[in-house]
């Protein structure tokens, strides 16, 4: 089994409504987000998926969130913008554009260097 991952960092502001703690107040994070594709076969070039294609899609998806207030975005209209829900939204947006061989396996969202949330189906 092959696995290919791409990492990107974005900056966002958010607040968790109804949360009894400091995260209920407006604050921000530099999120490190990693998307991972898996598959059993590579192409004639020895690639599962082309990093260029993954990065192009990943950049397009994350541009919707980078330097934004997540609570105002339609992507989070009915979701609290927790790290877990950010991972799910990125996964769902990335999954809209499938690749020939690799299938999206997971999205990890690092809220801090020691805290990560993962979404996979």
N, C-alpha and C positions, 0 to 999 in steps of 0.2 A: 504494500500500500504506500502510495506517495502522498506527501502533505506539503502544501505550499502556503506560506503566510506572508502578509504584508502589514506593516505597522505605520500608523500616522498619528500625529498629535494635533488636537484642536483645543481651542479655548472657548468656553461657554459659561453663561450665567444661568442660574435656575433657582427655584425654591420648591420645597416639598410642602404642599398644602396639607394642613391638618396634622403635620408631624410635630410632636411635642419635644422640641429641641432646637439647637442652633441652625439646623438645616432648613427650618421653616422660613428663616430670613433669607433675603436675596444674597447670594454668594456665587462664586465661580470656581471652576476647576480647569486645569490643563489636563484633559483626558487623553490618555494614550489608548488607541483602539487598534486591535489586531483582528484581521479577517483571515480565516483559514479555509483552504479548499483541499479536498481529498479525492483520490481516485486510484484505480489500479493500472492504468495504462498511460504511457506518455506518447507524444506524437513523434514524427520522423526527426524532429530536432532534439528529442529527449526531454520535452517539456510537458508537464501536466496541464498547466495553463501558462500563458505568457504574462510575466510580471507587468509588462507595459499595459496590457488589457485590464488586469486587475487594478492597477494603480489609477488608470483612467476612470474606471467605474467608481472606485473607492473615493477618489477626489470629488467626483460629481455628487455622490451621496453625502459626503461630509461637508461639502460647501453649503448645503442647506442649513447646517448647524453651527459651523465655525464662526466665532465672534458674534453669536446671537444669544438672545434671551430665550431659552428653550420653551418656557411656558407660553410664549406668544406664537409658537409655530403650529401650523395645522397638524404636523406629525405627532404632536403631543396634546392635541385638543381634548382627548379623553383619557390621557395617561399622565400620571405623575412622572416627571422627568428624572427618575432615579437612574443609577448606573445600570440596573437590571433592565429597565425599560428602554434606555438608550441602546443597549446591546440588542434588544429585540427589534427595535425600529431599524437599526442599521442592517441587521440580518434580513428583515423583510424587504428593505429597499434594495439590498445587494442581490437578493434572490430573484428579483424581477428580471435580471439580465443573466440567464444561465450561460455557462461555457460548455463547449462540446464534450470535454472529458472530465474536468474537475467539477465536483459538486460542493457547494458551500457547506462546510461542516460546523463552523462556530464563529461567533464574534465575541471577543473579550474586550471589556472596557475597564481600564485601570483608572480609578478615580484619584488614587494617590499611589506612590510607589509600593505600598504594602496592601492595597485593597483592590480587588478585581471582581467583576461580575461577568459571567459567561452565559451566552444564550446559544442553544442549539436545538434543532428539532429531531 
